[in-house]
Amino acid sequence: MNATTPINLADLRNRVMDDDVIIQHMLTSFSGVLESQLTAIRTALATGESPAVARAAHSLKGAAANLSAEPLRDACGALEIAAKENNPSAFPQLAAAIKSAAIDLRLALPVCTR
Amino acid sequence: MTPAAPVSAPDILVVDDDPVSRDLLVLMLQSADVRVTTACDGRDAVDIIQGRREGTFEAVFTDVQMPRMNGLELLDWLNINTPTTATVIMTASQERDLVSASLRGGAVEFLDKPFDMRAVLRAARQARETHRRRTQQRAAAQRLLDIADINQRLTRSVLGSGGHNANNIKLSTRFYAIDEASGDLIKATVLDANRVMLVLGDVSGHGLKEGFLSAYFQGIIEGMAHQAANCHSIAESFNRFLNEQWNDQNQMSIGTSLSACFLEVDLAARRVSVLNCGSPGVMLSNRRGAVESLAPGGSPLGWFLEIEPKKVTAALDTAGLLQLWSDGLEAHAERIGIPPLALAYRILQAPPHSLADTLLKGADDDIVACRLEWCSPQAGAPFDDVWIPIQRETLPGDSAGRIDEVQGSWSRICRFALPQMGEDLIHDITLCLREALLNALDHGCDNDKVKHAHLELLVDGTASFLHARITDEGAGFDTTTAPSGRDPEHISLGLQVIRSLTHATRHSEDGRTIEMTFCLTPATTP
């Protein structure tokens, strides 16, 4: 497993003590909220309000961290920091990184759930 | 999915606005048979808690950043409204310091995000333990408040029976139970206008059975006392009951013993009769705090077919006090390295609800302490003028070489019994005691181990003055010539130090006793 893998399954398995029921539930649950969380970030970015961007990025960061979706977690974390530092010029590039990580993750989810 | 939790499972409320985190935590907790309820933010949590009966949730696991009401605001609300509920703050480890700094009170556990199942289950166990401990402490505090109320009623009862001015007698008790049931007891019964019976008892054990036995014993005391039975008859009656229980083959029988100390105080005749069956006994002090230990020992009730008590009758001063306590107090005093007199003083001075978390933390037995004070304002002996002992010790005449070791205990006792005392004053007191004691050992006892020096530390009724009294068994000296005689040049350096550091110094008993008074509140004059 390398650092760019959308989900660090080994870490996830370790944290939930190899409970397949929990893993399955988490993957399904995350699939269900990923789009709405991304929409929340897009909406916040459209308003240009840094606090709203920070809140939305923070929320998806937490969900991704729980799933051991490290690239998405890191991308959201970077956007949250930029928003808290009120640095909107960095938003487009960081939002693109989130989008890329989310696409990779979305592709990986069906594999993981098998 | 794990099966439904049993009815006795703990209840935990999970508060998080992120549904993924929330669901994950629910699954992890349910795997340990925890019943879980969820809320999407602090406000939602408050609504849910208010909709349930008090104490439903053992713990609340809450996120920090949430809309409407965040985790720290929720923590504040919980501390005020459901103080027994344990709170677990869920936060990313890198945010923990920031969150810790924001906390305004209330002990909490932290749970790192993202969740590790082992840490979650550990936090749940710790939270359950915290809840259990807080519930016990709250119940203990309530019992202490109940006891305080009982004290007031007893005192009113004693005073209302006639014969005594309401200002002439004072009863103080403190009760600390280490578990939910206790066999310790303190019972005051008015016998007539002038006589009060006090009984301090300690049933061996800490279970419901012991609690039942304690209540049963108190009922027997009450009933027999009102039929004019004396302490001896009551002790015999209960001893017989306990022996019958030992020999009863019924599984429900009560096979245990009870140590009990009975006092019959006659305030008109100024006399106390003590009958002790296995308790530490009674400390009788006169107006100036001179202590007499009355009737320690005897055999607990239930040990033998015939009771084997220690019995004594003693005269009471115009003002003074009687103190008695359970062996739990003596054990705790030894554990923390403080004399029982000092521990009893501090406990009886402290507000009841302050005991469990501070003075009695770590006690491994129930603790009961009781003090009955009387005074005679009309005879010029008001309560404030009664000195309360906090330490008394006797040293062989050849102890001068141990003075450094001995003096360490004085400062420790002062700090414990009188926490308001400053370090400068403690230093002055220690220096004066050292000088006076060395003088008593050297000149009074001639450093002869057959003779002894006695040291007493006493506090006046308003806690404004500390009195230290040192007496030796020497021949004394002519007080008209030395050391407080007419020629100042003959006054020793040690005595000059003492006089310069004390509020007052007095010699008595032909110079064998020196009393030093220290002012605890600088603005006060005696």
Boltz contact constraints between the chains, C-beta under 6 A:
constraints:
  - contact:
      token1: [A, 15]
      token2: [B, 116]
      max_distance: 6.0
  - contact:
      token1: [A, 16]
      token2: [B, 117]
      max_distance: 6.0
  - contact:
      token1: [A, 17]
      token2: [B, 117]
      max_distance: 6.0
  - contact:
      token1: [A, 22]
      token2: [B, 27]
      max_distance: 6.0
  - contact:
      token1: [A, 25]
      token2: [B, 27]
      max_distance: 6.0
  - contact:
      token1: [A, 26]
      token2: [B, 24]
      max_distance: 6.0
  - contact:
      token1: [A, 29]
      token2: [B, 20]
      max_distance: 6.0
  - contact:
      token1: [A, 29]
      token2: [B, 23]
      max_distance: 6.0
  - contact:
      token1: [A, 30]
      token2: [B, 20]
      max_distance: 6.0
  - contact:
      token1: [A, 33]
      token2: [B, 19]
      max_distance: 6.0
  - contact:
      token1: [A, 33]
      token2: [B, 20]
      max_distance: 6.0
  - contact:
      token1: [A, 59]
      token2: [B, 18]
      max_distance: 6.0
  - contact:
      token1: [A, 62]
      token2: [B, 18]
      max_distance: 6.0
  - contact:
      token1: [A, 62]
      token2: [B, 21]
      max_distance: 6.0
  - contact:
      token1: [A, 63]
      token2: [B, 18]
      max_distance: 6.0
  - contact:
      token1: [A, 63]
      token2: [B, 20]
      max_distance: 6.0
  - contact:
      token1: [A, 65]
      token2: [B, 114]
      max_distance: 6.0
  - contact:
      token1: [A, 66]
      token2: [B, 20]
      max_distance: 6.0
  - contact:
      token1: [A, 66]
      token2: [B, 21]
      max_distance: 6.0
  - contact:
      token1: [A, 66]
      token2: [B, 24]
      max_distance: 6.0
  - contact:
      token1: [A, 66]
      token2: [B, 114]
      max_distance: 6.0
